[in-house]
């Protein structure tokens, strides 16, 4: 089989499945395993650094905290709550972040998306928090939530890490 034919078959296969895989490095906020269960924030993307969020149960509420590192951007964090009860309320402006073991900051902006329970999902609230803190200067961060469902929460801790990785994406993601 000629080399042109092999490359053509490979390209057609790539287009049919819509996959892209390539080696890279990723800088992200790695979750502290002592503070919950490390989990993925997205279904596709990185392999070795896939578990970039922390998940924890607070009473009957499942909480996932996902900080985002992007060079030259300010720090942003997504907090998602999944629950069956109807009375869970959270004030995103009270979610504080301690950076590098020093001062605590409150968000400069909060965007809230909420979804009611359906046949496959519980009630969900997503809080997208934006802080006036450059991501590049953050080496460690600790996210503290206000009381949820009458239960206090200990901080969710993360440490900035750079790791060699493989990135994969698909049109199915």
C-alpha positions in Angstrom: 0.0 0.0 0.0 1.4 3.4 -1.0 2.2 6.1 1.6 -0.3 8.4 -0.1 -3.1 5.8 0.3 -2.2 5.3 4.0 -2.3 9.0 4.7 -5.6 9.4 2.8 -7.2 6.6 4.8 -5.9 8.1 8.0 -7.3 11.6 7.2 -10.7 10.2 6.2 -10.8 8.2 9.4 -9.9 11.3 11.4 -12.6 13.3 9.7 -15.3 10.6 10.1 -14.7 10.3 13.8 -13.8 13.9 14.4 -11.0 13.2 16.9 -7.9 15.1 17.6 -5.1 13.9 19.9 -1.8 15.6 20.5 0.8 15.9 23.2 0.9 19.1 25.3 1.4 20.5 28.8 -1.3 21.8 31.0 -1.1 24.3 33.8 -4.1 24.0 36.1 -5.2 24.1 39.7 -4.8 20.6 40.9 -7.4 19.6 43.6 -6.3 18.6 47.1 -7.5 15.0 47.5 -8.0 15.5 51.3 -10.8 18.0 50.5 -13.1 15.8 48.4 -13.1 13.6 45.3 -11.1 14.9 42.4 -13.3 14.8 39.3 -13.4 16.0 35.7 -14.9 19.3 34.8 -15.4 18.2 31.1 -15.8 14.9 29.4 -13.1 15.5 26.8 -9.8 17.3 27.0 -6.8 16.3 29.0 -5.8 12.8 30.1 -3.3 13.0 33.0 -4.7 16.4 34.3 -8.4 15.5 33.7 -9.4 15.6 37.4 -9.3 19.3 37.8 -12.3 19.8 40.1 -13.3 18.8 43.6 -16.6 17.1 44.5 -18.0 16.8 47.9 -21.3 16.0 49.6 -22.6 18.6 52.0 -25.7 17.2 53.6 -28.0 16.3 50.6 -26.2 18.6 48.2 -23.5 17.5 45.9 -21.0 20.4 45.4 -18.4 20.6 42.7 -15.7 23.4 42.7 -13.8 24.0 39.5 -11.2 26.8 39.4 -9.9 27.9 35.9 -6.4 28.9 35.1 -5.8 30.8 32.0 -2.6 32.7 31.4 -3.1 36.5 31.3 -6.7 36.2 32.6 -8.1 36.8 36.0 -9.1 33.9 38.2 -12.5 32.4 37.6 -14.3 29.6 39.5 -17.4 27.6 38.7 -19.3 26.1 41.7 -22.1 23.7 40.9 -24.7 22.3 43.3 -26.8 19.3 42.5 -29.7 18.5 44.8 -33.3 17.0 45.1 -34.7 19.4 47.6 -36.4 22.6 46.5 -35.0 25.0 49.2 -31.2 25.2 48.5 -30.1 28.8 48.3 -26.6 30.1 47.9 -25.3 33.6 47.7 -22.3 33.6 45.3 -21.1 37.0 46.5 -20.2 35.2 49.8 -17.9 32.7 48.2 -14.4 33.7 49.3 -11.1 32.7 47.9 -7.8 32.8 49.9 -4.8 33.1 47.5 -1.3 31.9 48.4 -2.3 31.6 52.1 -3.0 35.3 52.4 -5.9 37.6 51.9 -9.5 36.5 51.2 -11.3 37.9 48.2 -15.0 38.1 47.2 -16.0 37.8 43.6 -16.3 41.0 41.5 -19.0 39.4 39.3 -21.3 36.3 39.7 -23.3 34.7 36.9 -25.9 32.2 38.0 -27.6 29.5 35.9 -30.2 27.2 37.5 -32.0 24.2 36.1 -35.0 22.5 37.6 -35.2 18.8 38.2 -36.1 16.6 35.2 -36.2 12.8 34.6 -32.5 12.4 34.4 -31.0 15.2 36.5 -31.6 16.7 40.0 -32.0 20.4 40.5 -28.8 22.2 39.5 -27.3 25.6 40.2 -24.1 26.8 38.5 -22.3 29.9 39.9 -19.6 31.3 37.6 -17.5 33.5 39.9 -15.0 36.1 38.6 -12.2 37.6 40.8 -10.0 40.6 40.3 -6.9 38.4 40.8 -4.5 37.6 38.0 -4.3 33.8 37.6 -0.6 33.8 36.9 0.2 35.0 40.5 -1.8 32.3 42.1 0.1 29.3 43.3 -2.4 28.0 45.9 -6.0 28.8 46.5 -8.7 27.9 49.0 -12.4 28.3 48.1 -14.8 28.7 51.1 -18.5 28.5 50.6 -21.2 29.9 52.8 -23.5 27.6 54.8 -25.4 25.2 52.4 -28.5 23.4 53.5 -27.8 24.6 57.1 -24.4 22.8 57.0 -21.0 24.6 57.2 -18.3 23.6 54.7 -14.6 23.3 55.0 -12.5 24.9 52.3 -11.8 23.4 48.9 -8.0 23.6 48.3 -6.1 23.6 45.0 -2.4 24.1 44.0 -1.2 25.3 40.6 0.5 22.5 38.8 2.1 22.1 35.3 2.0 18.6 33.9 2.9 16.9 30.6 -0.3 15.6 29.1 -2.2 14.4 26.0 -5.1 16.5 24.8 -8.0 14.8 23.0 -11.1 16.3 21.5 -14.0 15.0 19.5 -17.1 16.4 17.7 -19.0 14.3 20.3 -17.8 16.4 23.2 
